[in-house]
């Protein structure tokens, strides 16, 4: 088995919906993704936002762009600037529910 074949098999194993991944809709296309832990943050302007790290295969998302739409758990999230590529995976941060503090 070549290194490329082994790497592709590893990514496929990570993206198995029965193991680690879930199905999300990325710009209208269903793909497998691995969500991280939800966190809340207060931004400089005082708005509260929910942030979610997400990992997707490069084969599914060639180049993530700012404000791409991701539907996860029936909620709309938006890709934020600063996605990083690590081999055959993209690590990105999503944002939803920007709202003023109570």
N, C-alpha and C positions, 0 to 999 in steps of 0.2 A: 504494500500500500504506500502510495506517495504521501509526502507531507501535506500537499494540497488536498488530497482525498481525505486524509485523517482530520484535517482542520475543518473541512466541510461537514464531515460526520459529527464532529464535536459541536459545531454550531447547530446542526439539525437536532441533536440531542437536547441542547439547551432550549430550543424553540419548540419542543414537544409540548403540546397543550395539556397532556396528561401528567407532565412532570413539573416544569417551572413556569411555563408561559401561559398566557391568556390570549384570546382573540380580541383585537382592537380594530377599529376602522380608521385607517390613515388616509386622509384626503379621498374618502369614498371607497377605498379598497380594504377588504378584510385581510389582516396579517397577524402573525404571532408576535408577541412582545412580552418582555419581562418587566413588570412594574416594580418600583422600589417602595419605600415607606412614604406615606403622605406626610407633609409637614406644612405648618402654617407660618407665615412670615408677615411682619409689618414692614412695609416699604418706606422709603424716605419721605414720601408725600403723605404718610399716615394711612394709606389704604392697606387693608388686610387681603392677602391672597393665599390660595392653596397651591403648593408646588408638589410635583410628583416626578421623580426620576424614572426614565423609561429606557430600556435597551431593545433595539431592533436589529435585525440582520441587514447588512448592506445589500444583500440580494433582494430584499423587500423594499428598502428605501435607499435609493442611490445617493441622494444628497438632501438631508432635511433642511427645510427653509423656515425662517422666522415666520410665525403665525400660521404654519400648516395646521390643519385641524385633525385632532385625534378624538375619537369617541371611545371612552373607556367607562364601563359600568353605567352606560346610558347617559353619560355626562360629557359635555364638550370641553376639551382641553386644547390649549394652543402651545405650539413649539416655541421655545424661547431662544434667543441668540446663544451661541457658544457650544453647540453640539460637537462632540469629539468622536473621532473614529479610532477604534482599537481593533486592528485586524479586520475581521469580517463582521464586526458589530458597531453600531452607533450608540453612544450614550447621549441622551438628551434630557433636558428638563422641560416639563410641561407646566402651564399655569392655567388656573380656572378661577372663577368667582371673585374677580377683583371687586372689592366693595369697601366703602368707607368704614372706619372703626365705629363701634357703637358708643 
